[in-house]
Every structure is written in C-alpha cells, then in structure tokens.
C-alpha cells in the first residue's frame, strides 16, 4: 500500500523538477544547469502481464550537456528485490527514450538510505555485467534547514529537508522555520508545500506538530489541510457545546429535584441556600445533596462536609 510519505518524497520532484539540481549539489554530484524539464509517464509496463511503474519520471534538459532521464524512487524500507527493479527501469528507459537514465532514491531513515546507496553488481563476480549506483537523498545527507532566510532562498529544498527529517529531533525547528516563511509566499506555491509536508510526515509524531502550526500560524490559507483542520475544530466545538449543554441540563434538573424534595418535606430554604443549590453545576454534588435532602432537618444541613 502506497503511504503518504512515499508519495511526498517523489511528488515534490514533479512539483519542482529543478529541485534535482540543488539536491545533486548537496550530494556532491555536478550536473549542468537545467534549461528545461518534462514530466514523463511513469508507467514502464510492457505487453506482458508484469507491471512496472517508477514513482516519478522526468526528462531534464541541461545547458550544454544535453538531456537525461531522472527516475525518482521513494524508499521506505530495505527491499532485496528493489535493485533488480531499478536496474530494469534503467535499461528500459535507455531502450525506450534513447537518453541516459539517472536514479535518485529518497529515504526517511539512515539505514535504508545507506542500504540503497550501496553499488549492486549484476553478473558473475569475476566479470560483472552491470553495476547499479543510485544517487540517494536521506536524513544522513540532506541539510537541516532551520533558518527562515535559508528556507526563503529555496522552498523546495526546505520542503524536502522537512520530509527526509520527519523523525529527526530537529524537525520542530524545521517546521517552525517553514511557517515563518510561508505567510509571505503566494498561495499557489504555499498550498502544495503545506500538503506535501503533511503527506511526507505521514504517521510520524511530527505530523501533529505540523497540523497545529498550520492551524495557528497558517490559519488564513485555504489548503485542503487547513480546511480539514478548521472543519475538525468546528466539529469539536459543536461536540463540546452539546456536551456542555447536556451537563448544564442535568445539573439544572438535579437542583430542581433537591428543592422539590425540601419543599415536599416542608423544609424552609433560605435565599442563600437556594442560590447555592441552583448555582451548583456538578451533578455528583447535587446527587449527594438530593440524598441528604430526604432526611436533613434544614436546607443548610445538606451542605454538611462540603
């Protein structure tokens, strides 16, 4: 089953294909500046029943060095079958598009990232036929961007930083820096970023922090997440209002019962005692007073030991 973090880790490259240039710089691999890019179909299935689908596929056109294909794979855990699939993707893409393929694997935990980065050789050990060397981005090599000024310089890289560091102790500072910058960002750019981060954090505890920050610091945005949070708040408010109304109703009826019992027994009730009874909002206390009202010689007697 495809998870939200899985989608966010590769979808960000569909939203911001130019992000690959900054990621490759961070990882120490030089590519010529991009001149243009194209999002390509990600279906690599052939006529045979076996379905093969890369997460995101882009054609990147550079200035002076031609074009190449970038396959982005989001990897949530170690999978011994993946290297063979990745090798298939590379050879299929080369055969179909006649362009050199590049594979970027994005991870959220260091052990998976280090596993994915290991070169895998296919063929006899004495003469390997093919060697797979993915470029890997993860919490071990993506920058911790906690300075709003750095976020403002590169929102896409800052978003990827938040996603890859979802389980980091510094995630709070990263998310707070994002909310310092997004209010000054046009909604058409900010809204997809808000959603990508929410997706990328998935089930990590940090997602609740992000939801709170969006609800408070970014409450004016009309993104799906902010609308969802506002709807939840309205629903909680209605539920709390109904619960409060029921409690008040129970307390009012219990106070009336206490006064009715005292009146039935002919016990006088002072104005002070009446105000204390009708002003009590605790059903349990009123229940005790009701039991005492059956035998107490005075209205003040029901308050004994209160």
HUSULFEN-V743594 format. One record per residue. N is the residue number from 1. RES is the residue in one small letter. PSI is psi in degrees with one decimal (none if undefined). BURIAL is # if it has 16 or more other ideal C-beta (glycine too) atoms within 10 Angstrom, else .. D_LAST is the distance of its C-alpha to the last C-alpha in Angstrom with 2 decimals. Layout:
# HUSULFEN-V743594
N,RES,PSI,BURIAL,D_LAST + N,RES,PSI,BURIAL,D_LAST
This chain:
# HUSULFEN-V743594
1,x,130.0,.,58.58 + 2,x,129.0,.,58.89 + 3,x,165.2,.,55.74 + 4,x,-47.3,#,54.61 + 5,x,-39.2,#,55.47 + 6,x,-46.0,#,58.87 + 7,x,-43.9,#,59.56 + 8,x,-35.5,#,58.46 + 9,x,-28.0,#,60.51 + 10,x,-28.1,#,63.77 + 11,x,-27.7,#,63.02 + 12,x,-27.3,#,62.64 + 13,x,-22.5,#,66.37 + 14,x,-39.8,.,67.07 + 15,x,-36.1,#,65.14 + 16,x,72.3,#,66.64 + 17,x,-29.8,#,69.89 + 18,x,-13.2,.,70.82 + 19,x,-30.2,#,67.92 + 20,x,-35.4,#,70.28 + 21,x,-43.5,#,72.36 + 22,x,-39.0,#,69.44 + 23,x,-43.3,#,68.21 + 24,x,-34.7,#,71.73 + 25,x,-45.2,.,71.98 + 26,x,-37.5,.,68.73 + 27,x,0.5,.,70.14 + 28,x,23.8,.,73.43 + 29,x,123.0,.,75.66 + 30,x,130.5,.,77.85 + 31,x,150.8,.,78.68 + 32,x,152.1,.,80.61 + 33,x,143.1,.,78.58 + 34,x,138.7,#,77.80 + 35,x,-34.0,.,79.87 + 36,x,174.1,.,78.24 + 37,x,159.4,#,76.32 + 38,x,130.5,.,76.04 + 39,x,122.0,.,73.32 + 40,x,160.6,#,75.20 + 41,x,139.0,.,74.32 + 42,x,3.7,#,72.44 + 43,x,116.2,.,73.89 + 44,x,19.8,#,76.39 + 45,x,138.9,.,76.91 + 46,x,-173.2,.,80.54 + 47,x,-21.7,.,82.12 + 48,x,159.4,.,81.10 + 49,x,-23.4,.,77.74 + 50,x,127.3,.,76.04 + 51,x,132.1,.,73.74 + 52,x,125.3,.,73.36 + 53,x,118.0,.,71.25 + 54,x,152.3,#,70.67 + 55,x,-55.7,#,67.35 + 56,x,138.6,#,68.90 + 57,x,126.9,#,72.58 + 58,x,146.6,#,74.04 + 59,x,122.6,#,77.54 + 60,x,126.5,#,77.64 + 61,x,120.9,.,80.69 + 62,x,167.9,#,81.33 + 63,x,102.3,.,83.55 + 64,x,-15.4,.,86.72 + 65,x,14.5,.,85.69 + 66,x,-159.2,.,85.65 + 67,x,155.6,#,82.97 + 68,x,166.7,#,80.88 + 69,x,137.8,#,78.21 + 70,x,115.0,#,74.65 + 71,x,124.6,#,72.65 + 72,x,124.2,#,68.95 + 73,x,128.6,#,67.04 + 74,x,123.7,#,63.27 + 75,x,116.0,#,62.73 + 76,x,-19.4,#,59.30 + 77,x,168.2,.,60.48 + 78,x,137.4,.,63.63 + 79,x,106.9,.,65.96 + 80,x,-18.8,.,69.31 + 81,x,-14.6,.,70.82 + 82,x,-45.0,#,70.18 + 83,x,-38.8,#,73.12 + 84,x,-39.2,.,75.59 + 85,x,-42.3,.,74.00 + 86,x,-39.5,#,74.15 + 87,x,-39.0,#,77.78 + 88,x,-47.0,.,78.50 + 89,x,-47.2,#,76.88 + 90,x,-47.3,#,79.04 + 91,x,-37.0,.,82.30 + 92,x,-44.6,#,81.60 + 93,x,-39.4,#,80.76 + 94,x,-42.7,.,83.88 + 95,x,-37.4,.,86.00 + 96,x,-47.0,.,84.51 + 97,x,-12.2,.,84.26 + 98,x,36.3,.,86.85 + 99,x,148.1,.,84.47 + 100,x,131.1,.,83.12 + 101,x,150.4,#,79.57 + 102,x,139.2,#,76.72 + 103,x,124.2,#,73.49 + 104,x,123.1,#,70.18 + 105,x,126.3,#,67.30 + 106,x,129.3,#,63.77 + 107,x,161.6,#,61.06 + 108,x,-4.0,#,57.43 + 109,x,148.7,#,57.58 + 110,x,-41.0,.,60.06 + 111,x,-40.5,.,61.28 + 112,x,-40.7,#,62.25 + 113,x,-43.8,#,63.93 + 114,x,-36.0,.,65.95 + 115,x,-44.9,#,66.97 + 116,x,-27.8,#,68.08 + 117,x,-12.8,#,70.10 + 118,x,131.3,.,72.30 + 119,x,137.2,.,75.86 + 120,x,126.3,#,76.72 + 121,x,134.3,.,80.39 + 122,x,135.1,.,81.90 + 123,x,177.5,.,85.16 + 124,x,144.5,.,86.87 + 125,x,-30.7,.,85.78 + 126,x,-15.8,.,89.35 + 127,x,79.8,.,89.56 + 128,x,134.7,.,86.29 + 129,x,-35.4,.,87.00 + 130,x,138.6,.,83.91 + 131,x,126.8,.,81.23 + 132,x,123.0,#,77.90 + 133,x,84.1,.,76.25 + 134,x,154.2,#,73.24 + 135,x,131.8,#,71.68 + 136,x,132.2,#,68.00 + 137,x,131.1,#,65.06 + 138,x,-172.2,#,61.70 + 139,x,-17.3,#,59.00 + 140,x,-19.9,.,61.56 + 141,x,-5.3,.,63.89 + 142,x,139.5,#,62.17 + 143,x,148.3,#,61.05 + 144,x,103.1,#,57.43 + 145,x,99.5,#,57.43 + 146,x,-1.4,#,54.45 + 147,x,120.0,.,56.23 + 148,x,-32.8,#,55.96 + 149,x,-38.7,.,59.55 + 150,x,-35.7,#,60.78 + 151,x,-44.6,#,58.82 + 152,x,-33.0,.,60.48 + 153,x,-36.0,.,63.91 + 154,x,86.9,#,63.58 + 155,x,-37.7,#,60.76 + 156,x,-44.9,#,62.25 + 157,x,-37.7,#,62.45 + 158,x,-36.9,#,58.91 + 159,x,-44.9,#,57.72 + 160,x,-35.9,#,59.59 + 161,x,-45.2,#,58.06 + 162,x,-40.9,#,54.53 + 163,x,-46.1,#,55.52 + 164,x,-23.4,#,57.29 + 165,x,29.9,#,54.55 + 166,x,-32.9,#,51.71 + 167,x,7.8,.,50.47 + 168,x,147.5,#,51.26 + 169,x,-19.6,.,48.68 + 170,x,5.8,.,50.20 + 171,x,-32.8,#,49.62 + 172,x,-42.6,.,46.77 + 173,x,-36.6,.,49.20 + 174,x,-47.7,#,51.85 + 175,x,-38.5,#,49.64 + 176,x,-39.3,.,48.32 + 177,x,-37.9,#,51.94 + 178,x,-43.8,#,52.77 + 179,x,-15.6,#,50.11 + 180,x,-26.8,.,51.50 + 181,x,-38.4,#,54.89 + 182,x,-31.8,#,54.32 + 183,x,-24.8,.,53.10 + 184,x,6.4,.,56.63 + 185,x,137.4,#,58.30 + 186,x,140.8,.,59.77 + 187,x,-35.6,.,57.63 + 188,x,-21.3,.,60.53 + 189,x,-39.3,.,60.57 + 190,x,-41.3,#,56.85 + 191,x,-48.3,#,55.60 + 192,x,-33.2,#,57.67 + 193,x,-42.0,#,56.58 + 194,x,-44.0,#,52.87 + 195,x,-39.6,#,53.51 + 196,x,-42.3,#,55.74 + 197,x,-43.4,#,53.17 + 198,x,-43.2,#,50.46 + 199,x,-46.6,#,52.97 + 200,x,-33.1,#,54.10 + 201,x,-21.6,#,50.68 + 202,x,-120.9,#,50.25 + 203,x,8.9,.,47.46 + 204,x,147.6,#,47.16 + 205,x,-27.0,.,43.68 + 206,x,-18.5,#,45.36 + 207,x,-32.4,#,45.64 + 208,x,-37.1,.,41.93 + 209,x,-42.7,.,42.49 + 210,x,-40.7,#,45.48 + 211,x,-39.6,#,43.59 + 212,x,-41.9,.,40.96 + 213,x,-40.9,#,43.78 + 214,x,-40.7,#,45.60 + 215,x,-34.2,#,42.52 + 216,x,-58.4,.,41.88 + 217,x,-25.9,#,45.22 + 218,x,32.5,#,47.52 + 219,x,-17.4,.,45.49 + 220,x,-8.5,.,48.45 + 221,x,152.2,#,50.72 + 222,x,32.0,.,51.45 + 223,x,160.8,#,52.16 + 224,x,-39.0,.,51.13 + 225,x,-45.9,#,48.47 + 226,x,-37.6,#,46.93 + 227,x,-39.8,.,47.04 + 228,x,-43.1,.,45.37 + 229,x,-41.3,#,42.57 + 230,x,-38.4,.,42.08 + 231,x,-40.9,.,42.06 + 232,x,-41.2,.,39.43 + 233,x,-42.1,.,37.28 + 234,x,-40.7,.,37.69 + 235,x,-42.3,.,36.86 + 236,x,-39.8,.,33.71 + 237,x,-43.0,.,32.71 + 238,x,-42.0,.,33.37 + 239,x,-42.4,.,31.44 + 240,x,-39.2,.,28.41 + 241,x,-42.4,.,28.78 + 242,x,-42.7,.,28.98 + 243,x,-41.9,.,25.94 + 244,x,-39.8,.,23.93 + 245,x,-41.2,.,25.35 + 246,x,-42.2,.,24.41 + 247,x,-41.7,.,20.76 + 248,x,-39.5,.,20.65 + 249,x,-42.2,.,22.47 + 250,x,-42.9,.,20.16 + 251,x,-40.9,#,17.08 + 252,x,-44.0,.,19.19 + 253,x,-38.2,.,20.34 + 254,x,-39.9,#,16.95 + 255,x,-40.7,#,15.83 + 256,x,-37.6,.,19.21 + 257,x,-42.1,#,18.76 + 258,x,-48.1,#,15.60 + 259,x,-35.7,#,17.63 + 260,x,-42.3,.,20.70 + 261,x,-44.4,#,19.37 + 262,x,-41.6,#,18.22 + 263,x,-40.7,.,21.62 + 264,x,-35.0,.,23.51 + 265,x,-3.9,.,22.21 + 266,x,19.8,.,23.11 + 267,x,125.3,#,19.71 + 268,x,143.0,.,19.89 + 269,x,116.7,#,17.54 + 270,x,162.8,.,17.66 + 271,x,-36.9,.,18.47 + 272,x,-43.6,.,15.38 + 273,x,-39.7,#,13.13 + 274,x,-43.2,.,15.65 + 275,x,-37.5,.,15.52 + 276,x,-40.1,#,11.78 + 277,x,-50.3,#,12.34 + 278,x,-22.5,.,15.63 + 279,x,-5.0,.,14.67 + 280,x,128.9,#,12.13 + 281,x,6.8,.,14.36 + 282,x,110.1,.,12.52 + 283,x,-35.5,.,14.08 + 284,x,-43.5,.,12.02 + 285,x,-44.5,.,8.69 + 286,x,-33.7,#,11.10 + 287,x,-39.9,.,12.67 + 288,x,-42.5,#,9.84 + 289,x,-35.3,#,9.64 + 290,x,-43.1,#,13.41 + 291,x,-39.1,.,13.75 + 292,x,-31.1,#,11.90 + 293,x,-21.2,#,14.01 + 294,x,-30.2,.,17.03 + 295,x,-14.6,.,16.68 + 296,x,134.1,#,14.30 + 297,x,-14.0,.,16.73 + 298,x,160.7,.,15.07 + 299,x,-38.0,#,13.34 + 300,x,-22.4,.,10.78 + 301,x,-23.3,.,10.20 + 302,x,-15.4,#,8.71 + 303,x,5.3,#,5.46 + 304,x,133.3,.,5.48 + 305,x,11.1,.,3.79 + 306,x,none,.,0.00
